[in-house]
Amino acid sequence: MLYQKGEKMLDKAISTVTMGPKGQVVITKEIREMFHINPGDRIVVLADIKRGIAIIKESDFLSLRLKDEE
């Protein structure tokens, strides 16, 4: 569910997902739309035992890496 204030969409969302028997999860439609994640997009999963898991589109991740190298 996306948080909304009046008609203005805020930049935050919260959702729960269920792990499937093959280790798959579904990212909810609202969050996919928020981050423009489409079928066939590659996703990077970042994991840190203390801080948790983060998911980012591969194209966005590569853009961040290129900016850091400049």
Phi, psi and omega in degrees: 000131177275142176279133180232147174236106187064233178263353183275127178278130176272171186265031180227151177211159176220142182203153171248149177227160179246134177287126178280171183297339179261012179081017181264146173233155178251126174277127185299153183305315182300318181286321176300318179293319180301321183255011177053047177266122185240161177307135180092345177295143176270141183240139175258132177250119179256135182227137176222123186303330181269329187256343177108204186243139175233146179237133179215145176298140181302319181298321178290320179297316179295324177297320178297317181296319180294321178296322179295331183279344181286000000 
